[in-house]
């Protein structure tokens, strides 16, 4: 049996900065929303609706990221020939199961420092950035958010030993 818990990197200064950003972003959106009802110009109302749709998208993204950094974790455990994987947030989350006989070896997702998306996915401010993946029944399964190279290689080695 193998059990691994991956916690998001906790940097209290950055987490506090993220909270302040989220608070300021929320207040700005609320102020714009309240002022929407005082405006009579139709073109300006349309602009504000478009603005608020973008605001809502980024509001959801920052709240999800903040909650993940504060209360999230990934759990991986292998028991009785089955790999269990769970993204847990506040002690809740769906458990996905994969039979070891049906999965490929776990591989490292290579990051290229010149690729913009790789740089963004590994920043503190986003939730994603999975570093490990395997295939199960034709689907790519990614996990191990924002792990360093050494951490990802260590987890890959442990899991691949049990897959064989």
ABEGO torsion letter per residue (X at the ends): XBBBBBBBBBBAAAAAAAAAAAAAAAAAAAAAAAAAAABABAAAAAAAAAAAAAAAAAAAAAAAAAAAAAABBBBBBBBGGBBBBBBBBGGBEBBBBBBAAABBBBBBBBBBAABAAAAAAABAABABGBABBBBBGGBBBBBGBGBBAAAAAAAAAAAAAAAX
